[in-house]
Amino acid sequence: MAYVISEDCIACGTCIDECPVGAISEGDIYSIDPDACTECGTCADTCPNEAISLP
């Protein structure tokens, strides 16, 4: 099950640079491609707003 980004996302960009497979896309609220996500958790660990979690 891939990680998801909630409405708490402030689009700061911290997670994009940390994703080892490039599964995160920019936007008003960032999104994670569930087919590319390897569930490593790096994005969730680095998110300063705690906006990324497993569903």
Stockholm file with secondary structure:
# STOCKHOLM 1.0

chainA/1-55         MAYVISEDCIACGTCIDECPVGAISEGDIYSIDPDACTECGTCADTCPNEAISLP
#=GR chainA/1-55 SS CCCEECTTCCCCSHHHHHCTTCCEECSSSCEECTTTCCCCCHHHHHCTTCCEECC
#=GC SS_cons        CCCEECTTCCCCSHHHHHCTTCCEECSSSCEECTTTCCCCCHHHHHCTTCCEECC
//
